């Protein structure tokens, strides 16, 4: 589980290595915390950020959310579990998202189905 102070990184890759669909899932999930700014553009919560790392979509959920909005934190992690998504807990992920590395798909020796 999560270390205190570790941000949750929900990857758009299932534990079996498939890309999660729909392609805008990260923006939709992060959109639960969004509002429209004064310029009428979507502004996400400072504690939830949709990102793309090496071509893989992810949502970073800042560890602060666990104490500020525990039900929302749990919802995000339950979403990942229910959809069999890979989750990493990384200290400082919110500030250093481009230094993250997506999980590697399991190597079963069998070819993967096309996505």
C-alpha positions in Angstrom: 0.0 0.0 0.0 1.0 3.7 0.1 3.8 5.1 2.2 2.9 8.3 4.0 4.0 11.1 1.7 3.9 9.0 -1.5 1.7 10.1 -4.4 -0.4 7.5 -6.2 0.3 7.1 -9.9 -2.5 5.3 -11.7 -1.3 4.1 -15.0 -3.4 3.6 -18.1 -2.1 0.0 -18.4 -3.8 -3.0 -16.9 -1.7 -5.5 -14.9 -1.9 -7.8 -17.9 -0.2 -5.1 -20.1 -3.2 -3.8 -22.1 -3.8 -0.2 -22.7 -6.9 1.1 -20.8 -9.7 2.6 -22.9 -11.3 5.1 -23.6 -8.3 7.1 -24.5 -9.4 10.1 -22.4 -9.9 8.2 -19.2 -7.3 10.2 -17.4 -8.9 13.5 -18.1 -12.3 12.1 -17.2 -11.0 10.8 -13.9 -9.1 14.0 -13.0 -12.2 15.9 -14.2 -14.0 14.8 -11.0 -11.9 17.5 -9.2 -11.9 20.1 -12.0 -13.6 23.5 -12.3 -13.6 26.1 -15.0 -11.2 29.0 -14.3 -11.7 32.6 -15.1 -10.5 32.1 -18.6 -13.2 29.4 -19.1 -10.5 26.7 -19.3 -10.6 23.5 -17.2 -8.5 23.8 -14.1 -7.7 20.5 -12.3 -7.2 20.2 -8.5 -3.6 20.8 -7.4 -3.8 17.3 -5.9 -4.9 15.4 -9.1 -3.1 15.7 -12.4 -3.6 13.8 -15.7 -0.3 13.3 -17.4 1.3 11.4 -20.3 4.7 9.8 -19.6 6.5 8.1 -22.4 3.3 7.9 -24.3 1.4 6.3 -21.5 -1.6 8.1 -19.9 -1.7 8.3 -16.1 -3.3 10.2 -13.2 -1.1 11.3 -10.3 -3.0 11.7 -7.1 -1.1 13.8 -4.5 -0.7 12.2 -1.1 -2.3 15.3 0.5 -5.6 14.2 -0.9 -5.6 11.2 1.5 -6.0 13.5 4.5 -8.0 16.3 2.8 -10.6 14.2 1.0 -10.2 10.6 2.2 -13.3 9.4 0.3 -12.0 10.9 -3.0 -8.6 9.3 -2.4 -10.2 5.9 -1.8 -12.4 6.4 -4.9 -9.4 7.0 -7.1 -7.6 3.9 -5.8 -10.8 1.8 -6.1 -11.2 2.9 -9.7 -7.8 1.6 -10.4 -8.4 -1.7 -8.6 -11.8 -2.2 -10.2 -10.3 -1.7 -13.7 -7.2 -3.7 -13.0 -4.9 -0.7 -13.5 -1.3 -0.6 -12.4 -0.7 1.7 -9.5 2.7 2.9 -8.2 3.2 4.9 -5.0 6.1 7.4 -5.6 7.2 10.2 -3.3 7.3 13.5 -5.2 5.6 12.1 -8.3 3.3 15.2 -8.5 6.4 17.5 -8.9 8.5 15.2 -11.0 6.0 13.4 -13.3 8.4 13.3 -16.3 10.9 11.3 -14.3 8.4 8.5 -13.8 8.6 5.2 -15.8 5.5 3.4 -16.9 5.3 -0.2 -15.8 6.6 -2.9 -18.1 4.0 -5.4 -19.3 4.5 -8.9 -18.0 6.6 -11.1 -20.2 4.6 -14.4 -20.6 6.3 -15.4 -23.8 3.0 -15.3 -25.6 2.1 -12.6 -28.1 -0.2 -9.9 -26.9 -3.5 -9.4 -28.6 -3.7 -6.2 -30.7 -5.3 -3.3 -28.9 
